[in-house]
Amino acid sequence: MKIRKQTKIWVTKDNRKIRVCDMSDGHLKNTIKMFYRSYRCYLSNCQAQLYGYLSSDPPDGAYMCAEMELANMEHLLYDGYSREEWCGDTPDLKERVEAEYPILVNMALEQNRRNQLSVGERRRETKERFKINSKLKPNKSDRQEQLEDAYAEYLVTDWGDRD
């Protein structure tokens, strides 16, 4: 069975380039969650900056604009729920995140496509993805490998009692 070809490329934490359709199910799911977490973190940081700005006693017009922006951020983050009650993504936040990270749309489409496969088809695709991903190796320079080896030696060093 051939896996659908896709041109969208995801660069992993260790600088491996991998097509979205070749990502494992867990990797795909965790990457989608990471996008939402990072955008919520970005909004929370902006919110904290706006609270700091409001405490500096800005002019009336700027104060009103900052309050409206804060209300918009709270709507995106909590959508009418208090912070204690909130437990998921709001619809507006989902649209914003997809607009901010266009590759997320492709990832969500791929995840939906996989969810619609039968068990046998999914198993065959997973085996094929495993073959593809096992051939991919991270591109490391010799210097980077030396540093990692030195760090590994440091970690296994017995320091004894340090009193």
Rosetta constraint file for C-alpha pairs under 8 A:
AtomPair CA 1 CA 124 HARMONIC 7.12 0.50
AtomPair CA 1 CA 125 HARMONIC 7.19 0.50
AtomPair CA 2 CA 125 HARMONIC 7.85 0.50
AtomPair CA 3 CA 21 HARMONIC 7.34 0.50
AtomPair CA 3 CA 125 HARMONIC 6.61 0.50
AtomPair CA 3 CA 128 HARMONIC 7.72 0.50
AtomPair CA 4 CA 21 HARMONIC 6.91 0.50
AtomPair CA 5 CA 21 HARMONIC 6.99 0.50
AtomPair CA 6 CA 19 HARMONIC 6.59 0.50
AtomPair CA 6 CA 20 HARMONIC 6.99 0.50
AtomPair CA 6 CA 21 HARMONIC 6.29 0.50
AtomPair CA 7 CA 19 HARMONIC 6.83 0.50
AtomPair CA 8 CA 19 HARMONIC 5.87 0.50
AtomPair CA 8 CA 20 HARMONIC 6.05 0.50
AtomPair CA 8 CA 103 HARMONIC 7.16 0.50
AtomPair CA 8 CA 106 HARMONIC 7.56 0.50
AtomPair CA 9 CA 17 HARMONIC 6.33 0.50
AtomPair CA 9 CA 18 HARMONIC 5.54 0.50
AtomPair CA 9 CA 19 HARMONIC 4.47 0.50
AtomPair CA 9 CA 20 HARMONIC 5.94 0.50
AtomPair CA 10 CA 17 HARMONIC 5.79 0.50
AtomPair CA 10 CA 18 HARMONIC 5.31 0.50
AtomPair CA 10 CA 19 HARMONIC 5.97 0.50
AtomPair CA 10 CA 20 HARMONIC 6.17 0.50
AtomPair CA 11 CA 15 HARMONIC 5.60 0.50
AtomPair CA 11 CA 16 HARMONIC 5.52 0.50
AtomPair CA 11 CA 17 HARMONIC 4.55 0.50
AtomPair CA 11 CA 18 HARMONIC 6.30 0.50
AtomPair CA 12 CA 16 HARMONIC 5.22 0.50
AtomPair CA 12 CA 17 HARMONIC 6.45 0.50
AtomPair CA 12 CA 18 HARMONIC 7.49 0.50
AtomPair CA 14 CA 138 HARMONIC 6.33 0.50
AtomPair CA 15 CA 138 HARMONIC 6.37 0.50
AtomPair CA 15 CA 139 HARMONIC 7.07 0.50
AtomPair CA 16 CA 136 HARMONIC 7.37 0.50
AtomPair CA 16 CA 137 HARMONIC 7.02 0.50
AtomPair CA 16 CA 138 HARMONIC 5.18 0.50
AtomPair CA 16 CA 139 HARMONIC 7.05 0.50
AtomPair CA 18 CA 22 HARMONIC 6.53 0.50
AtomPair CA 18 CA 23 HARMONIC 6.86 0.50
AtomPair CA 19 CA 23 HARMONIC 6.67 0.50
AtomPair CA 20 CA 28 HARMONIC 7.69 0.50
AtomPair CA 20 CA 106 HARMONIC 7.58 0.50
AtomPair CA 20 CA 107 HARMONIC 6.43 0.50
AtomPair CA 20 CA 110 HARMONIC 7.55 0.50
AtomPair CA 21 CA 110 HARMONIC 6.59 0.50
AtomPair CA 22 CA 129 HARMONIC 5.39 0.50
AtomPair CA 22 CA 132 HARMONIC 7.23 0.50
AtomPair CA 22 CA 133 HARMONIC 7.15 0.50
AtomPair CA 23 CA 27 HARMONIC 6.05 0.50
AtomPair CA 23 CA 28 HARMONIC 5.90 0.50
AtomPair CA 23 CA 129 HARMONIC 7.16 0.50
AtomPair CA 23 CA 133 HARMONIC 7.83 0.50
AtomPair CA 24 CA 28 HARMONIC 6.09 0.50
AtomPair CA 24 CA 126 HARMONIC 7.26 0.50
AtomPair CA 24 CA 129 HARMONIC 6.91 0.50
AtomPair CA 24 CA 130 HARMONIC 7.71 0.50
AtomPair CA 25 CA 29 HARMONIC 6.18 0.50
AtomPair CA 25 CA 111 HARMONIC 7.68 0.50
AtomPair CA 26 CA 30 HARMONIC 6.02 0.50
AtomPair CA 27 CA 31 HARMONIC 6.00 0.50
AtomPair CA 28 CA 32 HARMONIC 6.31 0.50
AtomPair CA 28 CA 107 HARMONIC 6.84 0.50
AtomPair CA 28 CA 111 HARMONIC 7.28 0.50
AtomPair CA 29 CA 33 HARMONIC 6.38 0.50
AtomPair CA 29 CA 111 HARMONIC 7.65 0.50
AtomPair CA 30 CA 34 HARMONIC 6.08 0.50
AtomPair CA 31 CA 35 HARMONIC 6.43 0.50
AtomPair CA 32 CA 36 HARMONIC 6.77 0.50
AtomPair CA 32 CA 104 HARMONIC 6.63 0.50
AtomPair CA 32 CA 107 HARMONIC 7.14 0.50
AtomPair CA 32 CA 108 HARMONIC 7.51 0.50
AtomPair CA 33 CA 37 HARMONIC 6.23 0.50
AtomPair CA 34 CA 38 HARMONIC 6.01 0.50
AtomPair CA 35 CA 39 HARMONIC 6.21 0.50
AtomPair CA 35 CA 97 HARMONIC 7.34 0.50
AtomPair CA 35 CA 101 HARMONIC 7.66 0.50
AtomPair CA 35 CA 104 HARMONIC 7.65 0.50
AtomPair CA 36 CA 40 HARMONIC 6.12 0.50
AtomPair CA 36 CA 94 HARMONIC 7.94 0.50
AtomPair CA 36 CA 97 HARMONIC 6.70 0.50
AtomPair CA 37 CA 41 HARMONIC 6.09 0.50
AtomPair CA 38 CA 42 HARMONIC 6.13 0.50
AtomPair CA 39 CA 43 HARMONIC 6.22 0.50
AtomPair CA 39 CA 97 HARMONIC 6.60 0.50
AtomPair CA 40 CA 44 HARMONIC 6.11 0.50
AtomPair CA 40 CA 77 HARMONIC 7.01 0.50
AtomPair CA 41 CA 45 HARMONIC 6.18 0.50
AtomPair CA 42 CA 46 HARMONIC 6.28 0.50
AtomPair CA 43 CA 47 HARMONIC 6.03 0.50
AtomPair CA 43 CA 73 HARMONIC 6.72 0.50
AtomPair CA 43 CA 77 HARMONIC 7.79 0.50
AtomPair CA 44 CA 48 HARMONIC 6.21 0.50
AtomPair CA 45 CA 49 HARMONIC 6.28 0.50
AtomPair CA 46 CA 50 HARMONIC 6.20 0.50
AtomPair CA 47 CA 51 HARMONIC 6.27 0.50
AtomPair CA 47 CA 70 HARMONIC 6.32 0.50
AtomPair CA 47 CA 73 HARMONIC 7.01 0.50
AtomPair CA 48 CA 52 HARMONIC 6.25 0.50
AtomPair CA 49 CA 53 HARMONIC 6.16 0.50
AtomPair CA 50 CA 54 HARMONIC 6.10 0.50
AtomPair CA 50 CA 66 HARMONIC 6.47 0.50
AtomPair CA 50 CA 70 HARMONIC 7.08 0.50
AtomPair CA 51 CA 55 HARMONIC 6.29 0.50
AtomPair CA 52 CA 56 HARMONIC 6.66 0.50
AtomPair CA 53 CA 57 HARMONIC 7.46 0.50
AtomPair CA 53 CA 58 HARMONIC 7.20 0.50
AtomPair CA 54 CA 58 HARMONIC 6.38 0.50
AtomPair CA 54 CA 63 HARMONIC 6.43 0.50
AtomPair CA 54 CA 66 HARMONIC 7.22 0.50
AtomPair CA 57 CA 63 HARMONIC 7.79 0.50
AtomPair CA 58 CA 62 HARMONIC 6.18 0.50
AtomPair CA 58 CA 63 HARMONIC 5.73 0.50
AtomPair CA 59 CA 63 HARMONIC 6.02 0.50
AtomPair CA 60 CA 64 HARMONIC 6.25 0.50
AtomPair CA 61 CA 65 HARMONIC 6.34 0.50
AtomPair CA 62 CA 66 HARMONIC 6.08 0.50
AtomPair CA 63 CA 67 HARMONIC 6.17 0.50
AtomPair CA 64 CA 68 HARMONIC 6.25 0.50
AtomPair CA 65 CA 69 HARMONIC 6.21 0.50
AtomPair CA 66 CA 70 HARMONIC 6.12 0.50
AtomPair CA 67 CA 71 HARMONIC 6.19 0.50
AtomPair CA 68 CA 72 HARMONIC 6.21 0.50
AtomPair CA 69 CA 73 HARMONIC 6.22 0.50
AtomPair CA 70 CA 74 HARMONIC 6.15 0.50
AtomPair CA 71 CA 75 HARMONIC 6.10 0.50
AtomPair CA 72 CA 76 HARMONIC 6.25 0.50
AtomPair CA 73 CA 77 HARMONIC 6.07 0.50
AtomPair CA 74 CA 78 HARMONIC 5.63 0.50
AtomPair CA 74 CA 79 HARMONIC 6.88 0.50
AtomPair CA 75 CA 79 HARMONIC 4.32 0.50
AtomPair CA 75 CA 80 HARMONIC 6.43 0.50
AtomPair CA 76 CA 90 HARMONIC 6.49 0.50
AtomPair CA 76 CA 92 HARMONIC 6.03 0.50
AtomPair CA 76 CA 93 HARMONIC 5.21 0.50
AtomPair CA 77 CA 89 HARMONIC 7.46 0.50
AtomPair CA 77 CA 90 HARMONIC 6.93 0.50
AtomPair CA 77 CA 93 HARMONIC 6.89 0.50
AtomPair CA 78 CA 82 HARMONIC 6.56 0.50
AtomPair CA 78 CA 83 HARMONIC 6.62 0.50
AtomPair CA 78 CA 86 HARMONIC 5.95 0.50
AtomPair CA 78 CA 89 HARMONIC 7.97 0.50
AtomPair CA 78 CA 90 HARMONIC 6.95 0.50
AtomPair CA 79 CA 90 HARMONIC 6.18 0.50
AtomPair CA 81 CA 85 HARMONIC 5.73 0.50
AtomPair CA 81 CA 86 HARMONIC 5.42 0.50
AtomPair CA 82 CA 86 HARMONIC 6.11 0.50
AtomPair CA 89 CA 93 HARMONIC 6.41 0.50
AtomPair CA 89 CA 94 HARMONIC 6.68 0.50
AtomPair CA 90 CA 94 HARMONIC 6.41 0.50
AtomPair CA 91 CA 95 HARMONIC 6.55 0.50
AtomPair CA 92 CA 96 HARMONIC 6.27 0.50
AtomPair CA 93 CA 97 HARMONIC 6.08 0.50
AtomPair CA 94 CA 98 HARMONIC 6.19 0.50
AtomPair CA 95 CA 99 HARMONIC 6.18 0.50
AtomPair CA 96 CA 100 HARMONIC 6.14 0.50
AtomPair CA 97 CA 101 HARMONIC 6.03 0.50
AtomPair CA 98 CA 102 HARMONIC 5.65 0.50
AtomPair CA 98 CA 103 HARMONIC 7.86 0.50
AtomPair CA 98 CA 104 HARMONIC 5.89 0.50
AtomPair CA 98 CA 105 HARMONIC 6.14 0.50
AtomPair CA 101 CA 105 HARMONIC 7.91 0.50
AtomPair CA 102 CA 106 HARMONIC 7.54 0.50
AtomPair CA 103 CA 107 HARMONIC 6.38 0.50
AtomPair CA 104 CA 108 HARMONIC 6.10 0.50
AtomPair CA 105 CA 109 HARMONIC 6.18 0.50
AtomPair CA 106 CA 110 HARMONIC 6.14 0.50
AtomPair CA 107 CA 111 HARMONIC 6.15 0.50
AtomPair CA 108 CA 112 HARMONIC 6.13 0.50
AtomPair CA 109 CA 113 HARMONIC 6.10 0.50
AtomPair CA 110 CA 114 HARMONIC 6.23 0.50
AtomPair CA 111 CA 115 HARMONIC 6.24 0.50
AtomPair CA 112 CA 116 HARMONIC 6.51 0.50
AtomPair CA 113 CA 117 HARMONIC 6.86 0.50
AtomPair CA 114 CA 122 HARMONIC 6.91 0.50
AtomPair CA 117 CA 121 HARMONIC 5.99 0.50
AtomPair CA 117 CA 122 HARMONIC 5.80 0.50
AtomPair CA 118 CA 122 HARMONIC 6.06 0.50
AtomPair CA 119 CA 123 HARMONIC 6.11 0.50
AtomPair CA 120 CA 124 HARMONIC 6.27 0.50
AtomPair CA 121 CA 125 HARMONIC 6.19 0.50
AtomPair CA 122 CA 126 HARMONIC 6.09 0.50
AtomPair CA 123 CA 127 HARMONIC 6.32 0.50
AtomPair CA 124 CA 128 HARMONIC 6.33 0.50
AtomPair CA 125 CA 129 HARMONIC 6.09 0.50
AtomPair CA 126 CA 130 HARMONIC 6.10 0.50
AtomPair CA 127 CA 131 HARMONIC 6.40 0.50
AtomPair CA 128 CA 132 HARMONIC 6.38 0.50
AtomPair CA 129 CA 133 HARMONIC 5.98 0.50
AtomPair CA 130 CA 134 HARMONIC 5.93 0.50
AtomPair CA 131 CA 135 HARMONIC 6.73 0.50
AtomPair CA 132 CA 136 HARMONIC 7.00 0.50
AtomPair CA 140 CA 144 HARMONIC 6.12 0.50
AtomPair CA 140 CA 145 HARMONIC 6.59 0.50
AtomPair CA 141 CA 145 HARMONIC 6.41 0.50
AtomPair CA 142 CA 146 HARMONIC 6.19 0.50
AtomPair CA 143 CA 147 HARMONIC 6.22 0.50
AtomPair CA 144 CA 148 HARMONIC 6.21 0.50
AtomPair CA 145 CA 149 HARMONIC 6.12 0.50
AtomPair CA 146 CA 150 HARMONIC 6.12 0.50
AtomPair CA 147 CA 151 HARMONIC 6.09 0.50
AtomPair CA 148 CA 152 HARMONIC 6.09 0.50
AtomPair CA 149 CA 153 HARMONIC 6.24 0.50
AtomPair CA 150 CA 154 HARMONIC 6.21 0.50
AtomPair CA 151 CA 155 HARMONIC 6.24 0.50
AtomPair CA 152 CA 156 HARMONIC 6.52 0.50
AtomPair CA 153 CA 157 HARMONIC 6.31 0.50
